[in-house]
Amino acid sequence: MLIRTPDNGYIHPTSLDITPQSAYLGRRDWLKGLAAGSAGLAMATWAQRQAWAQTARPGVLAPLSGSASNVPGAQVMDKATAYKDATSYNNFYEFGTDKADPARYAHTLKTQPWTVEIEGLVKKPGRYALEDLMKWAAMEERIYRLRCVEGWSMVIPWVGYSLADLIKRVEPQPGAKFVEFVSLADEKTMPGVRGGSLDWPYVEGLRMDEAMHPLTLLAFGMYGEVMPKQNGAPVRLVVPWKYGFKSAKSLVKIRFVDKQPTSSWTKAAQQEYGFYSNVNPLVDHPRWSQATERRIGEDGLLAKKRKTLMFNGYEPQVGQLYAGMDLKRNF
């Protein structure tokens, strides 16, 4: 499933771009198993899922012909970024500030066992095992654009379910106006945490209506397999209309609060990184323009940059969330 708006930069996949049918159908079985919860074939053990991931390295995902979307506005897909690019060019400062550092060092991350604490203004707080969270809603495959504040972008097939499903299950109290997300900060397994690039742990936040929007994804995998460590294993947030740093990785806490959280990048440089951080070609970063972007994998000598789309192309779905707001002031 993809949420996108038509644009002149759309590239139709060729037969060489499409994953072989046998590999694709194997991933479809994996997704069906996840959706089936504890009865599903893929939910048997974490080790089985890891073993499957080691045997499949897909590139471009074939369209899900005939599949229905439960998110309004689903349309035809972009060409997905190659798996090797999406897993080797990453921002994950817990493993270093260079784009290659996460792929180089993330093998040290321990993802089993894993729990996520639900805290704050919520009726059902607690520490929940990853395997339980994976059963709380039917998994979907969603192909989303990812736009980073530095000016590069990707198109990634994520596997997960709407964060709203988790929120409804834990029943926020009426006073909960924001949702805060806290990532793992482990000096033993994350070499970047030993440095001073940010004040750890990494913290992000969303307004409640943003968190409840059906596009906001709680992701457990990508490209039909479990989430690679360098991309935020074992569970991360994906908010496709915001710059990539809003999509917190390796989540260990989700808090429901009454006041706007202070995001890590806002704390580090408030004049450069606002709380909302919506993709907006009309609001430049103080040190560079946001009017254009470079799609990873389209790096040829004559390749032109793409025009940045308002809300990363998801304006029809999310624009109403910001009706009447000054988007230059609330950047």
C-alpha positions as CSV (number, residue, x, y, z in Angstrom):
1,M,0.0,0.0,0.0
2,L,1.2,3.5,-0.8
3,I,-0.1,6.9,0.0
4,R,1.1,9.3,-2.7
5,T,0.0,12.1,-4.9
6,P,0.8,12.1,-8.6
7,D,3.9,14.0,-9.7
8,N,6.0,14.3,-12.8
9,G,8.9,12.5,-11.1
10,Y,7.1,9.1,-11.0
11,I,9.2,6.3,-12.5
12,H,7.4,3.2,-13.5
13,P,9.2,0.0,-12.5
14,T,10.4,-2.2,-15.3
15,S,10.4,-6.0,-15.2
16,L,14.1,-5.9,-14.1
17,D,13.0,-3.8,-11.1
18,I,10.5,-6.2,-9.7
19,T,11.3,-8.8,-7.1
20,P,11.1,-12.4,-8.4
21,Q,7.7,-13.9,-7.8
22,S,8.9,-16.6,-5.5
23,A,10.6,-14.2,-3.2
24,Y,7.7,-11.8,-3.3
25,L,5.1,-14.5,-2.5
26,G,7.4,-15.6,0.4
27,R,7.2,-12.2,1.9
28,R,3.4,-12.1,1.4
29,D,3.2,-15.3,3.5
30,W,5.3,-13.7,6.2
31,L,3.0,-10.7,6.3
32,K,-0.1,-12.9,6.4
33,G,1.5,-14.7,9.3
34,L,2.1,-11.5,11.2
35,A,-1.5,-10.4,10.6
36,A,-2.8,-13.6,12.0
37,G,-1.2,-12.9,15.4
38,S,-0.2,-15.9,17.6
39,A,-1.8,-18.3,15.2
40,G,0.3,-17.1,12.3
41,L,3.1,-19.2,10.9
42,A,5.6,-16.3,11.1
43,M,4.9,-15.6,14.8
44,A,6.3,-18.9,16.0
45,T,9.6,-17.6,17.3
46,W,11.9,-14.6,16.8
47,A,14.7,-16.9,15.6
48,Q,12.5,-18.1,12.7
49,R,11.9,-14.6,11.6
50,Q,15.6,-13.8,11.9
51,A,16.5,-16.9,9.8
52,W,14.0,-15.9,7.1
53,A,15.5,-12.4,7.0
54,Q,18.9,-13.8,6.3
55,T,17.8,-15.6,3.2
56,A,15.8,-12.7,1.6
57,R,17.3,-9.5,0.3
58,P,14.7,-8.0,-2.0
59,G,15.2,-4.9,-4.0
60,V,12.1,-3.4,-5.5
61,L,8.7,-4.6,-4.3
62,A,6.0,-5.5,-6.8
63,P,2.7,-3.7,-6.5
64,L,0.0,-5.3,-4.3
65,S,-2.5,-5.9,-7.1
66,G,-6.1,-5.9,-5.9
67,S,-5.2,-5.0,-2.3
68,A,-7.5,-2.5,-0.5
69,S,-6.1,0.3,1.6
70,N,-7.7,1.4,4.9
71,V,-6.1,4.8,4.6
72,P,-7.9,7.2,2.3
73,G,-6.0,8.3,-0.8
74,A,-4.0,5.2,-1.6
75,Q,-2.7,5.3,-5.1
76,V,-0.1,3.7,-7.4
77,M,3.4,3.2,-6.0
78,D,6.7,5.0,-6.6
79,K,9.7,3.0,-7.5
80,A,11.1,1.7,-4.2
81,T,14.7,2.5,-3.2
82,A,17.0,-0.4,-3.6
83,Y,17.4,-2.4,-0.3
84,K,21.2,-2.0,-0.3
85,D,20.8,1.8,-0.4
86,A,18.0,1.9,2.2
87,T,20.1,-0.1,4.6
88,S,23.5,1.4,4.1
89,Y,22.8,5.2,4.0
90,N,21.1,6.0,7.3
91,N,20.8,8.6,10.1
92,F,21.0,6.8,13.4
93,Y,23.3,8.9,15.6
94,E,23.3,6.3,18.4
95,F,25.8,4.5,16.1
96,G,27.6,7.5,14.7
97,T,27.1,10.6,12.7
98,D,28.3,9.3,9.3
99,K,25.7,7.9,7.0
100,A,27.6,4.6,6.9
101,D,28.1,4.3,10.6
102,P,24.7,2.6,11.4
103,A,25.3,-0.2,8.9
104,R,28.9,-0.6,10.2
105,Y,28.2,-0.7,13.9
106,A,24.5,-1.6,14.5
107,H,25.3,-5.3,14.6
108,T,26.1,-4.8,18.3
109,L,22.4,-3.9,19.1
110,K,20.7,-6.5,21.2
111,T,17.0,-6.8,20.1
112,Q,16.0,-9.9,22.1
113,P,14.4,-9.7,24.5
114,W,12.8,-6.3,23.9
115,T,10.0,-4.5,25.8
116,V,8.3,-1.1,25.3
117,E,7.0,0.8,28.4
118,I,3.7,2.6,28.1
119,E,3.6,5.4,30.6
120,G,1.8,8.6,31.6
121,L,-1.8,9.6,31.1
122,V,-3.1,6.3,30.0
123,K,-5.5,3.8,31.5
124,K,-3.5,0.7,30.6
125,P,0.2,1.5,31.4
126,G,2.7,-1.3,31.5
127,R,5.8,-2.9,30.1
128,Y,4.9,-4.9,27.0
129,A,7.0,-7.5,25.2
130,L,7.7,-6.9,21.5
131,E,6.0,-10.1,20.6
132,D,2.8,-9.0,22.3
133,L,2.9,-5.6,20.5
134,M,3.2,-7.3,17.2
135,K,-0.1,-9.1,17.8
136,W,-2.2,-6.0,18.6
137,A,-3.2,-5.2,15.1
138,A,-3.0,-6.7,11.6
139,M,0.3,-5.9,9.9
140,E,0.2,-4.1,6.6
141,E,2.8,-3.3,4.0
142,R,3.0,0.4,3.3
143,I,5.3,2.1,0.8
144,Y,6.1,5.6,2.1
145,R,8.4,8.3,1.0
146,L,11.0,9.2,3.5
147,R,12.4,12.8,3.3
148,C,15.3,13.9,5.5
149,V,16.1,17.4,6.5
150,E,19.5,17.3,4.8
151,G,17.8,17.1,1.4
152,W,17.8,13.4,0.5
153,S,14.9,11.1,0.2
154,M,14.0,7.4,-0.2
155,V,10.9,5.3,-0.9
156,I,10.7,2.4,1.5
157,P,8.2,-0.5,1.9
158,W,7.5,-0.6,5.6
159,V,5.7,-3.4,7.6
160,G,3.6,-2.5,10.6
161,Y,0.3,-1.1,11.7
162,S,-1.2,2.4,12.4
163,L,0.0,3.7,15.8
164,A,-3.6,4.6,16.4
165,D,-4.3,0.9,17.0
166,L,-1.9,0.8,19.9
167,I,-3.2,4.1,21.3
168,K,-6.8,2.9,21.3
169,R,-5.8,-0.3,23.0
170,V,-4.0,1.4,25.9
171,E,-6.8,4.1,26.3
172,P,-5.3,7.5,26.9
173,Q,-6.9,9.7,29.6
174,P,-8.7,12.9,28.5
175,G,-5.7,15.0,29.6
176,A,-3.3,13.4,27.2
177,K,-2.6,15.9,24.5
178,F,0.8,14.7,23.2
179,V,2.7,11.4,22.7
180,E,6.4,11.2,23.6
181,F,8.7,8.6,22.2
182,V,11.9,7.5,23.8
183,S,14.6,5.5,22.0
184,L,17.1,3.1,23.5
185,A,20.4,4.7,24.7
186,D,22.8,1.9,25.5
187,E,26.5,2.9,25.8
188,K,27.6,-0.8,25.6
189,T,26.0,-1.5,22.2
190,M,25.6,2.0,20.8
191,P,29.0,3.7,20.3
192,G,27.4,7.1,19.3
193,V,25.8,7.4,22.7
194,R,29.2,7.6,24.3
195,G,29.7,10.8,22.3
196,G,28.2,14.2,22.9
197,S,26.3,14.8,19.6
198,L,23.0,14.8,21.4
199,D,21.6,14.7,24.9
200,W,20.6,11.0,25.2
201,P,18.2,9.2,25.2
202,Y,16.7,10.4,21.9
203,V,13.2,11.8,22.4
204,E,10.6,12.8,19.9
205,G,7.0,13.8,20.1
206,L,3.7,14.2,18.3
207,R,0.5,16.0,18.9
208,M,-2.3,13.5,19.7
209,D,-4.1,14.1,16.5
210,E,-0.9,13.5,14.5
211,A,-0.2,10.3,16.4
212,M,-3.8,9.1,15.8
213,H,-3.7,9.8,12.1
214,P,-3.9,6.5,10.1
215,L,-0.7,7.3,8.2
216,T,1.4,7.3,11.3
217,L,3.0,3.9,11.4
218,L,4.4,1.7,14.2
219,A,6.9,-0.3,12.0
220,F,8.4,-3.7,12.8
221,G,9.9,-4.5,9.4
222,M,10.7,-3.3,5.9
223,Y,11.1,-4.9,2.5
224,G,9.1,-7.8,3.8
225,E,11.5,-8.8,6.6
226,V,12.1,-7.9,10.2
227,M,13.5,-4.4,10.7
228,P,17.3,-4.2,10.1
229,K,19.2,-2.9,13.1
230,Q,20.6,0.1,11.3
231,N,17.1,1.2,10.3
232,G,15.7,1.2,13.9
233,A,15.1,-2.4,15.0
234,P,13.1,-3.9,16.4
235,V,10.3,-1.3,16.4
236,R,10.2,2.3,15.2
237,L,7.9,5.2,14.3
238,V,7.3,6.3,10.7
239,V,5.6,9.6,10.2
240,P,5.8,10.1,6.4
241,W,4.9,13.7,6.1
242,K,7.6,14.9,8.5
243,Y,11.3,15.0,8.2
244,G,13.0,11.7,9.0
245,F,14.3,12.6,12.4
246,K,10.7,12.7,13.7
247,S,10.4,9.0,13.2
248,A,12.2,7.7,16.3
249,K,14.0,4.4,16.1
250,S,14.4,1.5,18.5
251,L,11.6,2.5,20.8
252,V,11.7,1.6,24.5
253,K,9.1,4.0,25.9
254,I,5.9,5.7,24.7
255,R,4.5,8.3,27.1
256,F,1.2,10.1,27.0
257,V,1.6,13.6,28.4
258,D,-0.3,16.9,28.7
259,K,2.5,19.2,27.6
260,Q,4.4,19.4,24.4
261,P,7.5,17.3,24.7
262,T,10.9,18.7,23.9
263,S,12.4,16.8,21.0
264,S,16.1,16.0,21.0
265,W,16.9,18.0,17.9
266,T,14.8,20.9,19.1
267,K,16.7,20.8,22.4
268,A,20.0,20.7,20.5
269,A,19.2,23.5,18.0
270,Q,15.8,25.1,18.5
271,Q,16.4,27.7,15.7
272,E,16.9,24.9,13.2
273,Y,14.6,22.1,14.3
274,G,11.0,22.9,15.3
275,F,8.6,20.6,17.0
276,Y,6.4,20.0,14.0
277,S,9.1,19.5,11.4
278,N,6.7,19.0,8.6
279,V,8.2,18.7,5.1
280,N,7.7,22.1,3.6
281,P,9.5,23.4,0.5
282,L,8.6,27.0,1.5
283,V,10.5,26.9,4.9
284,D,14.2,26.5,4.5
285,H,16.6,25.1,7.1
286,P,18.8,28.0,8.2
287,R,21.8,26.5,6.4
288,W,20.2,25.1,3.2
289,S,17.1,25.2,1.0
290,Q,14.3,22.7,1.3
291,A,12.9,23.4,-2.1
292,T,14.5,20.4,-3.8
293,E,15.6,16.9,-2.8
294,R,17.9,14.2,-4.0
295,R,16.4,10.7,-4.3
296,I,18.9,8.1,-3.2
297,G,19.7,5.8,-6.1
298,E,19.2,8.5,-8.7
299,D,22.7,9.8,-8.4
300,G,23.7,9.8,-12.0
301,L,25.8,12.7,-13.4
302,L,22.8,14.2,-15.2
303,A,20.2,13.3,-12.6
304,K,18.1,16.3,-11.7
305,K,16.9,17.0,-8.2
306,R,13.2,16.6,-7.5
307,K,11.0,19.3,-6.3
308,T,10.1,18.9,-2.6
309,L,6.4,18.2,-2.2
310,M,4.4,19.9,0.5
311,F,4.0,17.5,3.4
312,N,6.2,15.1,1.4
313,G,3.3,14.5,-1.0
314,Y,0.7,13.7,1.7
315,E,-1.0,17.1,1.8
316,P,-4.4,15.7,0.8
317,Q,-4.3,13.3,3.8
318,V,-2.8,15.5,6.5
319,G,-3.1,19.1,5.5
320,Q,-6.3,19.6,7.6
321,L,-4.3,18.9,10.7
322,Y,-2.6,22.3,10.3
323,A,-5.5,24.4,9.0
324,G,-5.1,28.0,10.1
325,M,-1.6,27.5,11.5
326,D,1.3,29.7,10.5
327,L,3.6,27.0,9.1
328,K,6.6,29.3,9.0
329,R,6.3,30.1,12.7
330,N,5.2,26.5,13.6
331,F,8.0,24.8,11.6
